[in-house]
Amino acid sequence: MAEFTHLDENGNAVMVDVTEKEITERIAVAEGKILVGEEVFAAIKEGGVAKGDVLACARVAGIMAAKKTPELIPLCHPLMLTKVSVEFTMAEEEYAIYCRCTTKLAGKTGVEMEALTGVSVALLTIYDMCKAINKRMEISDIHLLEKSGGKSGHFQRSISV
C-alpha cells in the first residue's frame, strides 16, 4: 500500500523533510491542452485578440506560476528553479493549443508540481484572454509527461500528447 508522504503518524499534514536527501539534477516536463474552437484559434494565429499576444502572455504567466508554486500548493517546498520553459503547439485540425512546461534545478526535491502549475496557469491565461470570443473553451489532459532525478529515478509517461 502506498504511503502518503505529506501526513505524519497521526494523519496531520506536514511538509516532507528533505534535509538528508542528496542534491541531484531534477527535471520535470508537464503537458496539457485547451480546445479553443475555430474562431479563437484563428484570432490567436492571426494576432487578432484584443488583449494582445495571447501565447506570449500565457508563456510569461506559466513561467511566473511555476516560480510561485509553493505560494499556491500548501506543502510544496520553495525552490530555486534554474530553468522554466513554456512552449505551445497549435493543432488546427482540432482547434487546440497544446502546452508543455519544463522545469529544472539542482536540489533535494522534485519539480513536478512546478511544471504542472506552469502548464495549468498558461492554459488558464489563454482562456482568460480569449473568453470574450468563446466561453466554451475546455482545458484538459494536464499530466506529468516525464521526470528525472532523485531517489525515485526516471519516470516517463507511456501516453503523450
Residue frames relative to the residue before (quaternion, step in Angstrom):
aa qw qx qy qz dx dy dz
M 1.0000 0.0000 0.0000 0.0000 0.00 0.00 0.00
A 0.4950 -0.6753 0.4664 0.2852 3.57 -0.95 0.91
E 0.3070 -0.7397 0.5743 0.1697 3.52 -1.09 0.80
F 0.3555 -0.7184 0.5542 0.2245 3.59 -0.91 0.89
T 0.3260 -0.7919 0.4897 0.1641 3.57 -0.55 1.18
H 0.6923 0.4733 -0.2828 0.4655 3.59 1.19 -0.35
L 0.6389 0.4588 -0.3444 0.5125 3.58 1.24 0.51
D 0.3578 -0.7165 0.5485 0.2404 3.57 -0.99 0.78
E 0.7561 -0.4039 0.2612 0.4439 3.59 -1.30 -0.02
N 0.6926 0.4421 -0.2700 0.5020 3.60 1.25 -0.35
G 0.5762 -0.6152 0.3648 0.3955 3.58 1.28 0.10
N 0.4793 0.6640 -0.4385 0.3703 3.59 1.25 0.28
A 0.5232 -0.6302 0.4753 0.3213 3.56 -1.10 0.72
V 0.0423 0.7852 -0.6151 0.0576 3.56 -0.98 0.94
M 0.4484 -0.6156 0.5625 0.3218 3.51 -1.28 0.42
V 0.4995 -0.6694 0.4606 0.3004 3.57 -0.83 0.97
D 0.3687 -0.7148 0.5523 0.2192 3.58 -0.96 0.90
V 0.0786 -0.8232 0.5623 0.0030 3.58 -0.50 1.22
T 0.2602 0.8202 -0.4808 0.1685 3.58 1.30 0.22
E 0.7749 0.3786 -0.1883 0.4698 3.57 0.80 -1.00
K 0.4995 0.6628 -0.4333 0.3513 3.62 1.20 -0.10
E 0.4986 -0.6415 0.4982 0.3027 3.54 -1.23 0.56
I 0.4480 -0.6359 0.5513 0.3016 3.53 -1.22 0.58
T 0.0930 0.7760 -0.6170 0.0921 3.57 -0.77 1.09
E 0.5567 -0.5487 0.4805 0.3976 3.54 -1.28 0.28
R 0.0499 -0.8004 0.5968 -0.0266 3.55 -0.81 1.04
I 0.0265 -0.7885 0.6129 -0.0435 3.53 -0.88 1.05
A 0.0003 0.7774 -0.6289 -0.0104 3.57 -1.07 0.72
V 0.1117 -0.7625 0.6352 0.0511 3.53 -1.16 0.76
A 0.0337 -0.7890 0.6133 -0.0149 3.56 -0.82 1.06
E 0.1467 -0.7879 0.5947 0.0631 3.55 -1.20 0.60
G 0.0978 0.7630 -0.6380 0.0351 3.52 -1.35 0.29
K 0.2108 -0.7845 0.5664 0.1391 3.57 -1.25 0.08
I 0.1824 -0.7353 0.6369 0.1431 3.49 -1.37 0.31
L 0.2746 -0.7175 0.6193 0.1619 3.53 -0.93 0.99
V 0.1333 -0.8553 0.5002 0.0209 3.57 -0.50 1.21
G 0.4543 -0.6682 0.4673 0.3589 3.60 1.15 -0.47
E 0.6963 -0.5242 0.3178 0.3733 3.52 -1.26 0.52
E 0.6846 0.5061 -0.3030 0.4282 3.60 0.84 -0.94
V 0.6741 0.4700 -0.2922 0.4892 3.60 0.89 -0.89
F 0.6199 0.5513 -0.3456 0.4386 3.58 0.94 -0.86
A 0.6790 0.4832 -0.2853 0.4734 3.59 0.88 -0.97
A 0.6525 0.5215 -0.3219 0.4456 3.60 0.94 -0.83
I 0.6546 0.4889 -0.3127 0.4844 3.59 0.98 -0.81
K 0.6682 0.5203 -0.2967 0.4413 3.57 0.87 -0.97
E 0.7566 0.3808 -0.1935 0.4951 3.59 0.99 -0.87
G 0.4752 -0.6888 0.4295 0.3395 3.59 1.28 -0.03
G 0.4816 0.7121 -0.3954 0.3233 3.56 1.16 0.59
V 0.4344 0.6702 -0.4889 0.3509 3.60 1.09 0.55
A 0.5279 -0.6929 0.3980 0.2878 3.56 -0.71 1.14
K 0.6827 0.5058 -0.2935 0.4381 3.61 1.03 -0.74
G 0.6828 -0.4954 0.2913 0.4511 3.63 1.22 -0.11
D 0.7621 -0.3397 0.2843 0.4722 3.54 -1.33 -0.39
V 0.3349 -0.8025 0.4635 0.1701 3.53 -0.10 1.36
L 0.7307 0.4389 -0.2701 0.4478 3.60 0.70 -1.00
A 0.6137 0.5292 -0.3586 0.4634 3.61 1.05 -0.62
C 0.6646 0.4915 -0.2996 0.4764 3.57 0.94 -0.87
A 0.6621 0.5062 -0.3016 0.4630 3.59 0.94 -0.89
R 0.6092 0.5477 -0.3487 0.4554 3.59 1.07 -0.71
V 0.6782 0.4746 -0.2933 0.4784 3.59 0.84 -0.94
A 0.6363 0.5292 -0.3299 0.4541 3.60 0.98 -0.82
G 0.6569 0.5155 -0.3079 0.4559 3.59 0.97 -0.85
I 0.6433 0.5104 -0.3109 0.4785 3.56 1.01 -0.84
M 0.6657 0.4996 -0.3025 0.4645 3.58 0.89 -0.93
A 0.6531 0.5231 -0.3150 0.4480 3.58 0.96 -0.85
A 0.6255 0.5327 -0.3446 0.4541 3.59 0.95 -0.83
K 0.6735 0.5015 -0.2880 0.4604 3.58 0.98 -0.86
K 0.7436 0.3975 -0.2094 0.4953 3.60 1.13 -0.61
T 0.2688 0.8128 -0.4871 0.1728 3.59 1.23 0.20
P 0.6943 0.4686 -0.3279 0.4368 3.68 0.75 -0.79
E 0.6035 0.5325 -0.3681 0.4657 3.61 1.22 -0.23
L 0.7127 0.4446 -0.2333 0.4899 3.58 1.25 -0.47
I 0.7465 0.2879 -0.1522 0.5802 3.58 1.03 -0.83
P 0.4741 -0.7653 0.3452 0.2653 3.59 -0.23 1.29
L 0.8094 0.3081 -0.1665 0.4714 3.65 0.80 -0.84
C 0.4265 0.6930 -0.4739 0.3365 3.60 1.23 0.32
H 0.4580 -0.6675 0.5181 0.2761 3.54 -1.12 0.74
P 0.4567 -0.6228 0.5386 0.3368 3.61 -1.10 0.57
L 0.1001 -0.8289 0.5503 0.0010 3.58 -0.72 1.06
M 0.3616 -0.6805 0.5902 0.2405 3.52 -1.26 0.56
L 0.1567 -0.8110 0.5596 0.0680 3.57 0.14 1.28
T 0.2543 -0.7709 0.5646 0.1490 3.56 -1.00 0.81
K 0.7854 0.0717 -0.0637 0.6116 3.58 1.29 -0.22
V 0.0935 0.7248 -0.6819 0.0313 3.50 -1.19 0.78
S 0.0550 0.7809 -0.6211 0.0368 3.56 -0.81 0.98
V 0.1253 -0.7615 0.6339 0.0503 3.53 -1.15 0.77
E 0.0146 -0.8070 0.5882 -0.0496 3.55 -0.70 1.15
F 0.2116 -0.7776 0.5837 0.0990 3.54 -1.16 0.69
T 0.1026 -0.7392 0.6613 0.0756 3.52 -1.25 0.64
M 0.2387 -0.7723 0.5753 0.1248 3.56 -0.77 1.06
A 0.1286 -0.7964 0.5906 0.0202 3.57 -0.71 1.15
E 0.2460 -0.8321 0.4816 0.1230 3.55 0.08 1.33
E 0.6182 0.5841 -0.3524 0.3905 3.59 1.02 -0.74
E 0.7754 0.2467 -0.1635 0.5578 3.60 1.19 -0.43
Y 0.3832 -0.7355 0.4658 0.3085 3.59 1.33 0.11
A 0.4528 0.6616 -0.4464 0.3975 3.52 0.91 1.06
I 0.1916 -0.7229 0.6467 0.1503 3.51 -1.31 0.43
Y 0.2152 -0.7657 0.5985 0.0958 3.53 -0.78 1.11
C 0.1489 -0.7774 0.6078 0.0628 3.55 -1.06 0.82
R 0.0502 -0.7676 0.6388 0.0168 3.54 -1.09 0.83
C 0.0760 -0.7873 0.6117 0.0169 3.56 -0.87 1.02
T 0.1154 -0.7764 0.6187 0.0331 3.55 -0.91 1.01
T 0.0497 -0.7865 0.6156 0.0027 3.56 -0.90 0.99
K 0.0334 -0.8074 0.5880 -0.0359 3.55 -1.09 0.74
L 0.1687 0.7532 -0.6314 0.0747 3.52 -1.31 0.57
A 0.3303 -0.6312 0.6288 0.3116 3.51 -1.39 -0.07
G 0.3331 0.7620 -0.4869 0.2672 3.56 -0.39 1.19
K 0.6352 -0.5614 0.4095 0.3372 3.52 -1.41 -0.17
T 0.7714 0.2327 -0.1541 0.5719 3.59 1.23 -0.08
G 0.6095 -0.6310 0.3709 0.3046 3.52 -1.16 0.69
V 0.4063 -0.7217 0.5264 0.1923 3.52 -1.35 0.34
E 0.2801 0.7909 -0.5021 0.2095 3.60 1.20 0.47
M 0.6747 0.4985 -0.3116 0.4464 3.59 0.84 -0.90
E 0.6245 0.5362 -0.3393 0.4553 3.58 1.07 -0.67
A 0.6570 0.4968 -0.3085 0.4758 3.60 0.98 -0.83
L 0.6671 0.4975 -0.2977 0.4679 3.59 0.95 -0.86
T 0.6456 0.5049 -0.3143 0.4790 3.58 1.03 -0.76
G 0.6279 0.5462 -0.3316 0.4444 3.57 1.00 -0.80
V 0.6569 0.4948 -0.3011 0.4827 3.58 0.93 -0.91
S 0.6681 0.5284 -0.3098 0.4225 3.57 0.81 -1.01
V 0.7198 0.4380 -0.2590 0.4723 3.58 0.79 -0.98
A 0.5950 0.5449 -0.3713 0.4595 3.61 1.05 -0.61
L 0.6838 0.4711 -0.2838 0.4796 3.59 0.92 -0.89
L 0.6288 0.5215 -0.3328 0.4711 3.60 1.02 -0.72
T 0.6298 0.5323 -0.3311 0.4587 3.58 1.07 -0.70
I 0.6031 0.5267 -0.3533 0.4839 3.59 1.04 -0.72
Y 0.6428 0.5195 -0.3222 0.4617 3.57 0.90 -0.92
D 0.6767 0.5137 -0.2957 0.4368 3.58 0.78 -1.03
M 0.7132 0.4676 -0.2671 0.4486 3.56 0.85 -0.93
C 0.7701 0.3646 -0.1746 0.4935 3.60 1.15 -0.55
K 0.4308 0.7432 -0.4437 0.2552 3.61 1.22 -0.09
A 0.5763 0.5762 -0.3884 0.4301 3.61 1.14 -0.40
I 0.6717 0.4692 -0.2856 0.4972 3.59 1.19 -0.55
N 0.8067 -0.0702 0.0997 0.5783 3.60 0.90 -0.91
K 0.2086 -0.7947 0.5620 0.0959 3.58 -0.56 1.16
R 0.5929 0.5986 -0.3519 0.4078 3.61 1.27 -0.10
M 0.3488 0.7412 -0.5121 0.2581 3.61 1.19 0.15
E 0.1792 -0.7996 0.5700 0.0595 3.55 -1.11 0.72
I 0.2151 -0.7573 0.6088 0.0982 3.55 -0.79 1.11
S 0.1475 0.8048 -0.5602 0.1292 3.60 -0.84 0.95
D 0.8190 0.3493 -0.2131 0.4022 3.49 -1.47 -0.08
I 0.2878 0.7355 -0.5581 0.2546 3.59 0.96 0.78
H 0.1995 0.7861 -0.5529 0.1914 3.56 -0.67 1.11
L 0.5152 -0.5833 0.5240 0.3461 3.52 -1.35 0.34
L 0.2608 -0.7780 0.5567 0.1297 3.55 -0.76 1.06
E 0.8012 -0.1060 0.1313 0.5742 3.56 0.91 -0.93
K 0.0385 0.7660 -0.6417 -0.0044 3.53 -1.25 0.55
S 0.0370 -0.7838 0.6191 0.0314 3.53 -1.17 0.57
G 0.6683 0.4828 -0.3890 0.4110 3.51 -1.31 0.48
G 0.7388 0.4168 -0.3017 0.4352 3.51 -1.26 0.38
K 0.7602 -0.4098 0.2837 0.4167 3.52 -1.41 0.07
S 0.7127 0.4643 -0.2724 0.4498 3.59 0.94 -0.81
G 0.4484 -0.7443 0.4153 0.2693 3.59 1.27 -0.05
H 0.7682 -0.3633 0.2852 0.4433 3.51 -1.23 -0.63
F 0.0468 -0.7604 0.6477 0.0109 3.53 -1.07 0.90
Q 0.0513 0.7726 -0.6323 0.0234 3.56 -1.00 0.82
R 0.4101 -0.7059 0.5293 0.2310 3.53 -0.81 1.08
S 0.4187 -0.7355 0.4746 0.2420 3.57 -0.86 0.89
I 0.7125 0.3354 -0.2380 0.5685 3.61 1.24 -0.33
S 0.0120 -0.8166 0.5759 -0.0363 3.58 -0.74 1.04
V 0.4650 -0.6422 0.5272 0.3056 3.54 -1.26 0.45
